[in-house]
């Protein structure tokens, strides 16, 4: 069952804020990029709820699907996603040991989406 997510709280954002560069006050040509917090909100929404890109919410705390997808690709390539994951897993209140100890992970359930698999053959 998909979870619920309404965006990062101020405290949650403080845990990740230092991982991103300061946003420039003024940019050259083109539209300014979405704030990193909004992009992270959107990516976490996708991960937590399992929704499709086209179903991302719109509003003042979300980035567009194209912006979110673009940042996802950049962060995956430059290692930012790995740093985010390491930060979450290093937190005592969010690490696997803690949530497993509290019974918050159901290890009997798992899901795999094969639509993103690069393998195209049959067994």
ABEGO torsion letter per residue (X at the ends): XBBBBAEBBAAAAAAAAAABBBBBABBBBEBBBBBAAAAAAAAAAAAAAGBBAAABBBEAABBBAAAAAAAAAAAAAAGAAAAAAAAAAABAAABAAAAAAAGABBAABBBBBAAABABABBX
